[in-house]
């Protein structure tokens, strides 16, 4: 009788680490609330960017320059 090893899910969390989806959702939630959010790339401070009128349209990281739109 042989046993098969079970591979971890391809797109799921690995050993409790957040997924890319978790990182992006966290950043968008912070930016939408008009707060500084952790950058999904370097975990620096991402500040909300605003359009001419209305809510934030994304954000930009002060440390690495990553932009979310």
HELIX and SHEET records of a PDB file:
HELIX    1   1 UNK A   20  UNK A   32  1                                  13    
SHEET    1   A 4 UNK A  37  UNK A  38  0                                        
SHEET    2   A 4 UNK A  45  UNK A  50 -1                                        
SHEET    3   A 4 UNK A  56  UNK A  61 -1                                        
SHEET    4   A 4 UNK A  67  UNK A  68 -1                                        
END                                                                             
